[in-house]
Amino acid sequence: MALRTFQGGDSDNYYESERKVEISQVECSREEQPVRSTSKLLPFLSDSLEKQLKRFSSLRYKQPEEAKLIYDTGEILVALASDGKYGKFRSTVESTEALEILLFHINKMFIQSLIGGYLMISNYIMQCGYPFRSLSLPPALHACLSLVDDDARSKEIIEFLVRKGFDINHQDSRNWCTPLHVAVKYQLVETVQYLLYKGSFALIKITTTLNFTF
């Protein structure tokens, strides 16, 4: 049987080139795969929204059924967190066959659990390794203050997150707003007073797209 050869070359050079390509592909694959953790909610360490969404987009074409399972599981968990069903939420996380849960969904379920006052779920999500203090993720406190119209609930959320190490002056990387800016925007008077009491910096200034300075 004739060996496949390059034009103007020989078979040894061809197979050597093929081996180099295979090694290169393996190395690239290793670089793309994040390090695994023991958490089923957050199975990859040092993950990011961008990396995960890129991985998920690729999975939708290569393994559409697996991608659907990941998305559907995330939607189920968001609904359970919104309803405060801690036992069902936890058992779903621990029994899921999905390869991972999207950070997009984890952020939503974390926010919904805070808004509903289901802090056992919030605490469980953090114990699983959710990086709620990360600058690369939409800050949960800002989202909560924009959705809750009750000062008492807002103060409970602030107290809970600050106790867990959330920076009271955390700036949203999308617009540089702090929680104080959000509370002022939504006229949460008692929340503004509480944030100032907790150490919010009143002198942090931002300029909105409408050129309003806070």
WOCOR-V597170 format. One line per field, one symbol per residue. ss: DSSP state (~ for helix, > for strand, _ for the rest). phi: phi as a letter, one per 20 degrees, with the letter a starting at -180 (. if undefined). burial: + if it has 24 or more other ideal C-beta (glycine too) atoms within 12 Angstrom, else -. Layout:
BEGIN
ss: ???
phi: ???
burial: ???
END
This chain:
BEGIN
ss: __________~~~~~~~~~~~~~~~~~~~~~~___>_______>____~~~~~~~~~~~~~~_~~~~~~~~~~~~~~~~~~~~__~~~~~~~~~~_______~~~~~~~~~~~~~~__~~~~~~~~~____________~~~~~~~~___~~~~~~~~~~~~~_______________~~~~~~~___~~~~~~~~~~________>_____>_
phi: .fefcffnccffffffffffffffffffffffeffedeeefcfdelebgfffffffffffeecgffffffffffffffffffemefgfffffffdfeffadfggffffffffffffmefffgffffffofefeffedgfffgfffededdfffgfffgfffffeofffdgdffebmfegfgfffgelegffgfffffeofeeefdcdffemede
burial: --------------------------------------++++++--+----+--++----------+--++-++-+++-+++--++--++-++--+-++++++++++++++++++++++-++-+++-+++++-+--++++++++++-+----++++++-+++-+-+++++++----++++++++-+-+--++-++--+-+-----+-------+
END
